[in-house]
Amino acid sequence: MKDTIESYVTPDGRTIGGVLMEMKNITLRFGGVTAIKDISFDIREGEIRAIIGPNGAGKSSMLNVISGFYHPQEGEVWFRGDRRPPMKPYQVAQQGIARTFQNIALFEGMTVLDNVMTGRLTHMRAGMLAQALWKGRAEAEETENREKVEKIIDFLEIQSIRKTPVGRLPYGLKKRVELARALAAEPMLLLLDEPMAGMNVEEKEDMSRFVLDVNDEFGTTIALIEHDMGVVMDLSDRVVVMDYGKKIGDGTPDDVRNNQAVIDAYLGVSHD
């Protein structure tokens, strides 16, 4: 079994390494409502790991636990072999975890370039005075950050809109800009919350290609939430399935596709 060995090679030649992140017995409550009930799973280095389930299953809550927006009442989060204490989102980002959001969270009045540059904040070390004077270390840092951002802009094929205010862009391009901003942080783990939501077929094909390219060319580990099952089955190495806050399936796309509990959940079969 893949889960019992340190690494393996996928049919397309990519290497999946050891465990990068592990969620152990996570339970998350909001008042009297339990959003996540005793869920455990891991994310391995270099893989594309999907988290799926019907609406209200707890998927976004789980992503918010991973990214530090929510702190579970029970369970542990382990990252790179260490138990992670409760952290604020900016501290999680400093660990090497970046994310996009289900509802696009960009600065509408700023240009594409400036929005993507905000993704470099965790890599900026010069003080406010040095930045204001733009001398020495601050100047060198700014130059280096802009070079990295320009490479990402080229990679995602948004050169032609780099000076365009984000508020003027169509939805599909905004999604791509948000991906660019997350990549600018150079994350080890990239969290994508419904990256294909609201897109037409052509936009989904483009975004799917970019997700695969990010994983392949940058070696970035990716965990994504997505409702389009065709996309999930095509992109993912492994899939964890949630329903009513519980884990009902975990394995390869084929394992999940043939799991009766998963089939029942998506067909709306009544629950005991």
ChimeraX attribute file (.defattr): number of C-alpha atoms within 10 A of each C-alpha:
attribute: neighborCount
match mode: 1-to-1
recipient: residues
	/A:1	4
	/A:2	11
	/A:3	12
	/A:4	7
	/A:5	10
	/A:6	12
	/A:7	16
	/A:8	14
	/A:9	11
	/A:10	11
	/A:11	7
	/A:12	6
	/A:13	9
	/A:14	14
	/A:15	16
	/A:16	21
	/A:17	17
	/A:18	20
	/A:19	19
	/A:20	19
	/A:21	21
	/A:22	20
	/A:23	20
	/A:24	16
	/A:25	16
	/A:26	20
	/A:27	22
	/A:28	23
	/A:29	16
	/A:30	10
	/A:31	6
	/A:32	6
	/A:33	8
	/A:34	14
	/A:35	21
	/A:36	25
	/A:37	20
	/A:38	15
	/A:39	18
	/A:40	18
	/A:41	14
	/A:42	18
	/A:43	23
	/A:44	24
	/A:45	23
	/A:46	24
	/A:47	26
	/A:48	24
	/A:49	25
	/A:50	26
	/A:51	24
	/A:52	26
	/A:53	26
	/A:54	17
	/A:55	13
	/A:56	13
	/A:57	20
	/A:58	24
	/A:59	26
	/A:60	20
	/A:61	20
	/A:62	26
	/A:63	21
	/A:64	18
	/A:65	21
	/A:66	23
	/A:67	22
	/A:68	20
	/A:69	17
	/A:70	18
	/A:71	23
	/A:72	23
	/A:73	11
	/A:74	14
	/A:75	17
	/A:76	19
	/A:77	22
	/A:78	18
	/A:79	17
	/A:80	14
	/A:81	12
	/A:82	11
	/A:83	13
	/A:84	13
	/A:85	11
	/A:86	16
	/A:87	15
	/A:88	13
	/A:89	18
	/A:90	15
	/A:91	14
	/A:92	17
	/A:93	23
	/A:94	14
	/A:95	15
	/A:96	14
	/A:97	24
	/A:98	26
	/A:99	25
	/A:100	24
	/A:101	17
	/A:102	16
	/A:103	11
	/A:104	14
	/A:105	11
	/A:106	21
	/A:107	15
	/A:108	14
	/A:109	13
	/A:110	15
	/A:111	19
	/A:112	28
	/A:113	23
	/A:114	19
	/A:115	21
	/A:116	27
	/A:117	21
	/A:118	17
	/A:119	22
	/A:120	20
	/A:121	14
	/A:122	16
	/A:123	13
	/A:124	12
	/A:125	12
	/A:126	18
	/A:127	10
	/A:128	10
	/A:129	10
	/A:130	14
	/A:131	17
	/A:132	11
	/A:133	10
	/A:134	15
	/A:135	14
	/A:136	11
	/A:137	14
	/A:138	20
	/A:139	16
	/A:140	12
	/A:141	18
	/A:142	17
	/A:143	12
	/A:144	11
	/A:145	20
	/A:146	17
	/A:147	12
	/A:148	16
	/A:149	24
	/A:150	19
	/A:151	14
	/A:152	20
	/A:153	24
	/A:154	13
	/A:155	14
	/A:156	20
	/A:157	13
	/A:158	18
	/A:159	15
	/A:160	9
	/A:161	17
	/A:162	19
	/A:163	13
	/A:164	15
	/A:165	17
	/A:166	23
	/A:167	15
	/A:168	13
	/A:169	15
	/A:170	9
	/A:171	16
	/A:172	19
	/A:173	19
	/A:174	19
	/A:175	27
	/A:176	21
	/A:177	27
	/A:178	23
	/A:179	26
	/A:180	27
	/A:181	27
	/A:182	24
	/A:183	27
	/A:184	26
	/A:185	26
	/A:186	20
	/A:187	21
	/A:188	19
	/A:189	26
	/A:190	25
	/A:191	25
	/A:192	23
	/A:193	22
	/A:194	19
	/A:195	26
	/A:196	23
	/A:197	17
	/A:198	12
	/A:199	15
	/A:200	10
	/A:201	10
	/A:202	10
	/A:203	17
	/A:204	18
	/A:205	14
	/A:206	14
	/A:207	21
	/A:208	18
	/A:209	13
	/A:210	17
	/A:211	19
	/A:212	18
	/A:213	15
	/A:214	18
	/A:215	17
	/A:216	16
	/A:217	8
	/A:218	14
	/A:219	19
	/A:220	22
	/A:221	24
	/A:222	27
	/A:223	23
	/A:224	25
	/A:225	25
	/A:226	21
	/A:227	16
	/A:228	13
	/A:229	13
	/A:230	9
	/A:231	14
	/A:232	22
	/A:233	17
	/A:234	11
	/A:235	19
	/A:236	19
	/A:237	19
	/A:238	22
	/A:239	26
	/A:240	22
	/A:241	22
	/A:242	26
	/A:243	23
	/A:244	19
	/A:245	22
	/A:246	19
	/A:247	22
	/A:248	18
	/A:249	20
	/A:250	19
	/A:251	17
	/A:252	17
	/A:253	20
	/A:254	12
	/A:255	12
	/A:256	20
	/A:257	16
	/A:258	10
	/A:259	15
	/A:260	12
	/A:261	16
	/A:262	22
	/A:263	13
	/A:264	12
	/A:265	19
	/A:266	13
	/A:267	10
	/A:268	10
	/A:269	10
	/A:270	7
	/A:271	7
	/A:272	3
